[in-house]
Amino acid sequence: MLLRRRLAGVLMTSALVTAPFAVTGQAQAQGPVTLRAGVTQDLDSLNPFITITRIGTDLTRLTYEYLTTYDPKDYHPVPGLAEKWETSPDKLTWTFTIRAGAKWSDGQPVTAKDAAFTLNTMMTNKTAATANGNFVQGWDTVTAPDDRTLVIRTKEPRSTMLALDIPIVPEHIWSKVTDFKAEPPTPLVGDGPFIVDSYQPSQFIKLKANKDYWRGAPKIDELDFVYYKNVDAEVQALKKGEIDLMSRLVPAQFDALKGDPNIALNTGAGRRFNELVINPGATSADNTPIGDGNPALKDVNLRRAIAQAIDSKTFVDKVWGGYAQAASGYIPPGFSEFHSDTAVKFDPAAANKLLDDNGYTKGPDGIRLDKTGKPLKLRLLGHAETNLDEQGSKYITGWLKDIGIALDVQLVDDQKVNDATTAATFDIAFSGWSANPDPDYVLSLQTCAARPNTDGKGATPDSFLCDPEYDTLYKQQLAETDRTKRVEIVKKMQQVLQDRATLVILGYDNPLEAYRADKWAPFTTQPADGGVIMNQQGYWGYYSANPGKTDAKQASANTTGATNSGDSGSDTGLIIGLVCACCTTGERERPWRGTATIPPTPRCR
């Protein structure tokens, strides 16, 4: 079950802070107080029903409240739009009490009917279920008997009912929408701490503080996301004071900034897994073959050989500069309760033998031939201007050449990677997701249900796995309310993923963040110990933005202890695993899809 405490008939409440964070430091000059955050990832959509990228997830969390959110200290579920909840003894009926006084940014009251509309839309419209449809699977009915009561009835117990990572939208706006693939007009109408006001693709996203936010107005007036072509340009903008906050620095940049008195650094254990996805012969939701993946990759032995040829430790040491952990399992080791060490051992000799034994003979140029006699030359798709993909592709090319496989590296912009990996027009691709204390969302990405329609729309696939054993286990873990039994099922699922070899875990990088210490007081990180400012499972980092200064001691407090060099037993990971043993979340983001969340999220790819 979601919490180890008994929930039947018990109202759940929390002492979460309901007022703005305390002010420290000096106020900025007259005029709007604006926090400018640098980003390099293109936004896939402002539509909360379909966005799955890291930046899209951030915007969704800032603009719309969820029924529950995640405590900034330790991730445990706390009230959001729902101020309390109770469940029936059979765990089939959940009743949420919507908080009084919450308003949409256009002045309309937020009611339980908005939540019922949102959830029913996802249950009946496949497009609306694109980003978070796994959460409403197996539900029976959702009703709003009155403005403050939301009742969800499920067909069988669900282990994720306090992990509904679903933005609640205003019914009076979205009930008029006929195409849930369409982009909503700006300014958006929301009820979160900030509201998206305007947007120019690959230029900026501007948000304004919601002065009527139920927790209290943010300390700043505006939040701007400013686009840069690459992280180098972003770092230069930070040093010049053109932006205030950024994440995803490369290790050399992070280390170089340690001596700058005007910049504070932050890092912690990563919750994102980075991977290579291997097209196993993709099919759509109705089992129609789609895409143009190399048919040789339908052979699981070829995919297993590729997995054996990848050296995760080299990624940790050479690509991530030690700010990462080596590959071990699908669920990142920071979430130790569900993590299972199912890593494939780096063994090029074994990979060569496997290919020899399965009839992949080498041609005179050293490149193996597939079963039809064609040279094994595969496309490796990645994100341009991305350190992992650019540097990592060089190592992967060499490793696969050592086992007789040639690669054609294709580094393109984020949207092209997203489109190709959703339409299955790739052979191998860099991908990755931000995982969560509750593993359901990232587990759902590998199910048959995650496959898109024949047009490449309507769902969020990862590796296009469609495996009966995996799907059976997925349904079991979702319905299992005994925590110990659920953990066992999730570990079996990770073993199935390792065996089917439709993805190869590369490792888990630690987010490297920096902000202007001469302009801003310390931000709230999530979790409090070893956490991050940006791309949280909530909005606390941005919501806590407070003009002022961070002194030298504070600036250096979070710059050590995250260089794990493959040690999956780090103290930070253990702390997160322990505090989350009884908590659940559902974040996705695909920060780099193809990778990206992470979610996260879930591209968050």
C-alpha positions in Angstrom: 0.0 0.0 0.0 1.0 3.6 -0.4 1.7 4.3 3.2 2.6 1.9 6.0 0.1 3.6 8.2 -3.5 2.5 8.2 -5.7 4.6 5.9 -9.1 3.0 6.2 -11.6 5.5 7.4 -8.8 7.9 8.6 -8.6 11.5 7.5 -5.1 12.4 6.3 -3.8 15.9 7.1 -0.4 17.6 7.1 1.3 20.5 8.9 2.9 21.6 5.6 3.7 25.3 5.6 0.8 27.2 4.1 2.5 30.6 4.0 5.3 31.9 1.8 8.9 31.1 2.9 10.5 33.5 5.3 12.3 36.5 3.8 16.0 36.8 4.1 18.5 39.3 2.5 17.8 42.6 0.9 15.1 43.4 -1.6 16.1 44.1 -5.1 15.7 47.4 -6.8 12.4 49.0 -7.6 10.3 47.4 -10.3 9.2 43.8 -10.8 11.3 41.2 -9.1 12.2 38.6 -11.6 14.0 35.3 -11.3 15.6 34.3 -14.7 16.3 30.6 -15.1 18.3 29.4 -18.0 17.2 26.3 -20.0 18.5 24.5 -23.1 15.7 22.0 -23.7 12.9 22.9 -26.1 9.4 22.8 -24.7 7.3 20.0 -26.3 3.9 21.5 -25.3 2.1 23.9 -22.9 -0.8 21.4 -22.9 -0.8 19.8 -19.5 -2.5 16.6 -20.8 0.4 15.8 -23.3 3.6 17.5 -22.1 6.2 15.0 -21.0 9.5 17.0 -21.1 11.4 18.2 -18.1 10.6 21.9 -18.8 7.0 21.0 -19.6 6.6 19.2 -16.3 8.1 22.2 -14.4 5.6 24.5 -16.1 2.7 22.2 -15.3 3.6 22.0 -11.7 4.0 25.7 -11.4 0.7 26.5 -13.1 -1.7 23.8 -11.8 -2.2 22.3 -8.4 -2.4 18.5 -8.0 -4.6 16.7 -5.5 -1.5 16.0 -3.4 2.1 17.2 -3.7 5.4 16.1 -2.3 7.0 17.5 0.9 10.2 19.4 0.1 12.0 17.8 3.0 11.6 14.1 2.3 9.1 13.5 -0.6 6.2 12.2 1.5 2.7 12.9 0.2 1.1 16.1 1.6 -2.0 18.0 0.8 -2.2 20.0 -2.4 -5.6 20.9 -3.9 -7.0 18.2 -1.6 -6.7 19.3 2.0 -7.5 15.8 3.4 -8.6 12.4 2.2 -10.0 9.0 3.4 -10.3 5.6 1.9 -12.9 2.8 2.4 -11.9 -0.4 4.2 -11.8 -2.3 0.9 -9.5 0.4 -0.5 -11.8 0.8 -3.6 -13.3 4.2 -2.7 -11.2 7.3 -2.1 -12.8 10.5 -1.0 -10.8 13.8 -1.3 -11.9 17.0 0.3 -11.0 20.0 -2.0 -9.7 23.0 -0.1 -12.0 26.0 0.3 -11.0 29.4 -1.1 -8.7 28.2 -3.9 -9.2 30.3 -7.1 -8.3 30.1 -10.7 -6.2 32.9 -12.1 -9.3 34.3 -13.8 -11.1 34.6 -10.5 -13.3 31.6 -10.8 -13.4 29.2 -7.8 -11.7 25.9 -7.9 -14.1 23.1 -7.1 -14.2 19.3 -7.0 -16.0 19.5 -10.4 -12.8 20.7 -12.0 -11.0 17.6 -10.6 -13.8 15.3 -11.7 -13.8 16.8 -15.2 -10.0 16.4 -15.5 -9.9 12.8 -14.4 -13.0 11.7 -16.4 -11.5 13.4 -19.5 -8.4 11.3 -19.1 -10.5 8.1 -18.6 -12.4 8.7 -21.8 -10.0 10.4 -24.2 -6.8 8.6 -25.1 -5.1 11.8 -26.2 -5.8 13.5 -22.8 -4.3 10.4 -21.2 -1.0 10.8 -23.1 1.1 12.1 -20.2 -0.4 10.5 -17.1 -2.9 7.9 -18.3 -1.4 5.1 -16.3 -2.8 6.6 -13.1 -6.5 6.3 -14.2 -6.2 2.7 -15.4 -8.5 0.3 -13.6 -10.7 3.1 -12.3 -14.5 2.7 -12.3 -16.0 6.2 -11.7 -15.1 9.7 -10.6 -17.8 12.0 -9.3 -18.1 15.3 -7.5 -21.2 15.1 -5.2 -20.6 18.7 -4.2 -18.1 21.5 -4.8 -15.7 20.2 -2.1 -16.0 16.5 -2.4 -14.3 14.3 -5.0 -15.0 10.5 -5.0 -12.9 8.1 -7.0 -14.0 4.5 -7.2 -11.6 1.9 -8.5 -12.3 -1.6 -9.8 -9.6 -3.1 -7.6 -7.1 -1.7 -5.1 -4.6 0.7 -6.4 -1.1 1.3 -4.9 -0.8 4.8 -6.5 -3.8 6.8 -5.1 -1.6 9.2 -3.2 0.8 9.5 -6.2 -1.6 10.9 -8.8 0.8 13.1 -10.6 -2.1 14.8 -12.5 -2.5 18.5 -13.0 -6.1 19.5 -12.3 -7.4 21.9 -15.0 -10.3 24.4 -15.0 -13.4 22.8 -16.4 -14.8 26.1 -17.6 -11.8 26.5 -19.9 -11.0 22.9 -21.0 -14.6 21.7 -21.5 -14.6 23.9 -24.6 -11.6 22.1 -26.1 -12.3 19.6 -28.9 -8.8 18.7 -29.8 -6.6 17.7 -26.9 -3.5 17.7 -29.1 -3.9 21.5 -29.5 -1.8 24.1 -27.8 -3.7 26.3 -25.2 -3.6 30.0 -25.6 -1.6 32.2 -23.3 -1.9 33.4 -20.6 -2.9 30.0 -19.2 -5.6 29.8 -16.5 -4.2 28.0 -13.5 -4.2 27.9 -9.7 -0.6 27.3 -8.9 2.0 29.7 -7.5 2.9 31.0 -11.0 0.9 31.3 -14.3 2.4 31.0 -17.8 1.9 34.4 -19.3 3.7 34.3 -22.7 5.9 32.0 -24.7 8.1 32.1 -27.7 9.5 28.8 -28.9 13.3 28.5 -28.4 13.4 32.0 -26.9 11.6 32.4 -23.6 8.7 31.3 -21.3 7.4 34.1 -19.0 5.4 33.4 -15.9 3.8 35.8 -13.4 3.3 35.2 -9.8 -0.2 34.2 -8.7 -1.0 36.8 -6.1 -4.1 34.8 -5.0 -2.2 31.5 -4.6 -3.7 29.7 -1.6 -0.3 29.1 0.1 0.4 32.8 -0.2 1.9 34.8 -3.1 5.5 34.1 -4.1 8.2 36.6 -3.0 9.0 37.4 -6.6 6.8 39.0 -9.3 7.9 37.1 -12.4 9.7 33.9 -13.3 11.3 33.8 -16.8 12.8 30.8 -18.5 15.4 31.9 -21.0 16.6 29.6 -23.8 20.2 29.1 -24.7 21.5 26.9 -27.5 23.9 25.1 -25.2 25.2 24.9 -21.7 28.3 26.9 -22.5 26.2 29.9 -23.5 24.1 29.4 -20.4 27.1 29.5 -18.1 28.4 32.7 -19.7 25.0 34.3 -19.2 25.1 33.3 -15.5 28.6 34.7 -15.0 27.4 38.0 -16.6 24.3 38.2 -14.5 22.0 37.8 -17.5 20.3 34.8 -15.8 20.1 33.9 -12.1 19.7 30.2 -12.0 20.6 27.1 -14.1 20.9 23.4 -14.0 22.6 20.6 -15.9 26.1 22.0 -16.0 28.8 19.7 -17.2 31.4 18.7 -14.6 34.2 20.9 -15.9 31.9 24.0 -15.8 30.7 23.1 -12.3 34.2 22.7 -11.0 35.4 25.9 -12.7 32.8 27.9 -10.9 33.8 26.8 -7.4 36.0 29.8 -7.0 33.5 32.5 -8.1 32.3 34.4 -5.0 29.2 35.6 -6.8 27.9 32.1 -7.7 26.6 29.4 -5.4 26.7 25.7 -6.5 24.4 22.9 -5.6 24.4 19.2 -6.4 22.8 16.0 -5.0 22.1 12.4 -5.8 20.3 12.1 -9.2 16.9 10.4 -9.6 17.2 10.2 -13.3 18.3 7.1 -15.2 20.0 7.6 -18.5 19.6 4.9 -21.1 20.0 3.7 -24.6 16.7 2.5 -26.1 16.9 -0.2 -28.7 14.1 -0.5 -31.3 13.0 -4.2 -31.0 10.7 -4.0 -34.0 8.2 -1.4 -32.8 4.5 -1.9 -33.0 1.5 0.4 -32.4 -1.2 0.0 -29.8 -3.1 -2.3 -32.2 0.1 -4.4 -32.9 0.7 -2.8 -36.3 4.4 -2.6 -37.2 5.5 1.1 -37.2 8.7 3.0 -37.8 11.8 2.0 -39.7 14.0 0.3 -37.1 16.6 -2.1 -38.4 14.9 -5.5 -38.4 18.1 -7.2 -37.2 17.3 -5.7 -33.7 14.3 -8.0 -33.3 16.8 -10.6 -32.3 17.2 -10.4 -28.5 20.7 -11.9 -28.7 21.9 -9.0 -30.8 20.4 -6.6 -28.3 22.0 -8.4 -25.4 25.4 -8.3 -27.1 25.0 -4.5 -27.4 24.2 -4.3 -23.7 27.3 -6.3 -22.8 29.5 -3.9 -24.9 28.5 -0.7 -23.0 30.8 0.3 -20.1 28.9 2.4 -17.6 31.9 3.1 -15.4 33.5 5.0 -18.3 30.4 7.2 -18.6 30.7 8.0 -14.9 34.4 8.8 -15.0 34.8 10.3 -18.4 31.4 11.8 -19.4 30.0 12.8 -16.0 33.4 13.5 -14.3 32.5 11.4 -11.3 29.2 13.2 -10.6 27.1 10.1 -11.2 26.5 6.5 -10.2 27.2 3.5 -12.4 24.4 1.6 -13.9 22.8 -1.0 -11.7 19.0 -1.2 -12.3 16.0 0.4 -14.0 14.9 2.1 -10.7 17.7 4.4 -9.7 19.6 3.3 -6.5 18.6 6.5 -4.7 15.2 4.9 -4.4 16.8 1.9 -2.6 13.6 0.1 -1.6 12.5 -0.7 -5.1 16.0 -0.7 -6.7 17.4 -4.0 -8.0 20.9 -4.5 -9.2 20.2 -6.0 -12.6 23.1 -4.3 -14.5 24.6 -6.1 -17.4 28.3 -6.7 -16.9 30.6 -4.9 -19.3 32.1 -7.9 -21.2 33.0 -7.3 -24.9 34.5 -10.9 -25.1 31.2 -12.4 -24.1 29.4 -10.0 -26.5 31.6 -11.2 -29.4 31.0 -14.8 -28.5 27.3 -14.3 -28.3 27.3 -12.8 -31.8 29.5 -15.6 -33.1 27.3 -18.3 -31.6 24.2 -16.7 -33.2 25.5 -16.5 -36.7 26.7 -12.9 -37.0 29.8 -13.5 -39.1 32.4 -10.7 -39.7 33.0 -9.3 -43.2 36.5 -8.5 -44.5 36.2 -5.0 -42.9 35.4 -6.4 -39.5 31.8 -5.4 -39.6 29.4 -8.3 -38.9 26.7 -9.3 -41.3 23.1 -9.8 -40.2 21.0 -12.9 -41.0 20.2 -11.6 -44.5 23.9 -10.9 -45.3 23.7 -7.1 -44.9 26.4 -5.3 -42.8 25.3 -4.5 -39.3 25.2 -0.7 -39.5 22.9 1.0 -37.0 21.8 4.6 -36.5 22.5 6.1 -33.1 20.2 9.0 -32.5 21.0 11.7 -29.9 20.5 15.3 -28.9 22.8 17.9 -30.4 24.5 20.3 -28.0 24.1 17.7 -25.1 27.3 16.6 -23.3 26.1 13.1 -22.6 25.0 12.4 -26.2 27.9 14.1 -27.9 30.7 12.6 -25.7 28.9 9.3 -25.0 28.3 8.6 -28.7 32.1 8.6 -29.3 32.6 5.9 -26.7 29.6 3.8 -27.8 30.8 4.0 -31.4 34.2 2.5 -30.4 32.7 -0.2 -28.1 30.3 -1.4 -30.8 33.0 -1.4 -33.4 34.9 -3.7 -31.1 32.1 -6.3 -31.4 31.7 -5.7 -35.2 28.8 -3.3 -35.3 29.1 0.0 -37.1 27.2 3.1 -36.0 25.9 6.2 -37.9 25.7 8.9 -35.2 22.9 11.4 -35.8 22.7 14.3 -33.4 19.7 16.5 -33.9 17.5 18.9 -32.0 15.3 17.8 -29.1 12.0 17.8 -31.0 13.4 15.7 -33.8 14.6 13.1 -31.2 11.2 13.2 -29.5 9.3 12.7 -32.8 11.6 9.9 -34.0 11.5 8.0 -30.7 7.8 8.3 -30.5 7.3 7.2 -34.1 9.9 4.5 -33.9 12.0 5.9 -36.7 15.3 5.0 -35.0 17.6 2.0 -34.3 19.3 3.1 -31.0 18.7 6.3 -29.2 19.8 8.2 -26.1 16.9 8.6 -23.7 16.2 8.8 -20.0 13.5 9.6 -17.4 13.4 11.2 -14.0 12.2 8.5 -11.7 10.2 8.9 -8.5 9.9 7.3 -5.0 6.9 5.4 -6.3 8.0 3.5 -9.4 4.7 3.1 -11.2 5.1 5.8 -13.9 8.4 4.7 -15.2 7.4 1.1 -15.0 4.3 1.9 -17.1 6.5 3.2 -19.9 7.6 -0.3 -20.8 4.0 -1.8 -21.1 2.1 -2.6 -24.2 -0.3 0.2 -23.3 2.4 2.8 -23.6 2.7 2.2 -27.3 1.3 5.0 -29.6 -1.3 4.8 -32.3 -0.1 4.1 -35.8 0.3 7.8 -36.3 2.9 7.9 -33.5 0.5 9.8 -31.2 -1.7 9.1 -28.2 0.8 7.5 -25.8 4.3 7.9 -24.4 6.5 4.9 -25.4 10.0 4.4 -24.2 11.6 1.3 -25.7 8.5 -0.1 -27.4 8.6 -3.3 -25.3 5.4 -5.3 -25.4 6.0 -8.4 -23.3 3.2 -10.5 -21.7 5.2 -11.4 -18.7 6.2 -7.8 -18.0 2.6 -6.6 -18.4 1.3 -9.3 -16.0 3.8 -8.2 -13.4 2.9 -4.5 -14.0 -0.7 -5.2 -13.3 0.2 -7.2 -10.2 2.3 -4.4 -8.7 -0.3 -1.8 -9.3 -3.0 -3.8 -7.5 -0.7 -5.0 -4.7 -1.2 -3.0 -1.4 1.2 -5.1 0.6 4.4 -3.1 0.4 6.8 -6.0 0.7 5.1 -8.0 -1.9 4.9 -5.1 -4.3 8.7 -4.5 -3.9 9.3 -8.1 -4.9 7.2 -7.8 -8.0 8.9 -4.5 -9.0 12.3 -6.2 -8.7 11.1 -9.1 -10.9 10.0 -6.5 -13.5 13.5 -5.0 -13.6 15.0 -8.5 -14.2 12.6 -8.9 -17.2 13.7 -5.6 -18.6 17.4 -6.6 -18.3 16.6 -10.0 -20.0 14.6 -8.5 -22.9 17.4 -5.9 -23.6 15.2 -3.2 -25.2 17.1 -0.7 -23.1 20.6 -0.3 -21.7 21.0 1.8 -18.5 24.0 4.1 -18.8 24.1 5.5 -15.3 22.5 8.1 -13.0 24.0 11.6 -13.2 23.8 14.1 -10.4 22.2 17.4 -11.4 24.8 20.2 -11.2 23.2 23.5 -10.5 24.4 27.1 -10.0 22.8 30.5 -9.1 23.8 34.0 -8.4 24.7 34.1 -4.7 25.1 37.9 -4.8 21.4 38.4 -5.7 19.5 35.5 -4.2 19.1 33.9 -0.7 19.4 30.1 -0.6 16.6 28.2 -2.4 14.6 25.4 -0.9 15.9 22.1 -2.2 14.0 18.8 -2.5 14.8 16.7 -0.6 16.3 19.0 2.1 19.4 16.8 2.4 21.2 16.4 -1.0 18.3 17.8 -3.1 17.9 20.0 -6.1 16.4 23.4 -6.9 15.1 23.0 -10.4 13.1 20.1 -11.8 11.7 19.1 -8.5 8.6 16.9 -7.8 6.9 20.1 -6.8 7.4 23.8 -7.1 9.4 24.6 -3.9 12.6 25.7 -5.5 11.0 28.4 -7.6 8.4 29.2 -5.0 11.1 29.9 -2.4 12.9 32.4 -4.6 13.8 35.3 -2.4 16.0 38.3 -3.2 19.0 38.6 -1.0 22.4 37.0 -0.7 23.9 33.6 0.0 27.1 33.8 2.1 30.2 31.8 1.3 29.5 29.0 3.8 26.0 28.5 2.4 27.3 28.6 -1.2 29.6 25.7 -0.6 27.4 23.6 1.6 25.9 21.5 -1.2 28.9 21.1 -3.6 30.5 18.0 -2.0 29.4 14.4 -1.3 27.8 13.7 -4.7 30.8 12.4 -6.5 29.9 8.7 -6.2 32.0 7.2 -9.1 29.7 4.2 -9.3 29.2 3.7 -5.6 25.5 2.9 -5.5 25.7 2.6 -1.7 26.3 6.3 -1.2 25.0 8.0 2.0 22.7 10.3 0.0 21.0 7.5 -1.8 20.5 5.7 1.5 18.9 8.7 3.1 16.5 9.2 0.2 15.6 5.5 0.1 14.8 5.5 3.8 12.7 8.6 4.0 10.8 7.5 0.9 10.1 4.0 2.1 6.6 5.0 3.0 6.0 7.7 0.4 4.7 7.7 -3.2 4.9 10.0 -6.1 4.3 9.7 -9.7 6.6 12.1 -11.5 7.6 11.7 -15.0 9.5 13.9 -17.3 11.7 13.1 -20.1 14.4 15.6 -19.9 15.8 14.2 -23.1 13.4 11.9 -24.8 14.9 9.5 -27.1 16.0 10.5 -23.6 13.6 13.7 -20.3 12.7 13.1 -18.0 11.8 12.4 -15.6 9.8 12.1 -15.3 9.5 12.2 -14.9 9.8 13.5 -16.7 9.1 11.7 -17.8 12.0 13.5 -22.8 11.4 14.5 -18.3 13.0 12.5 -22.5 
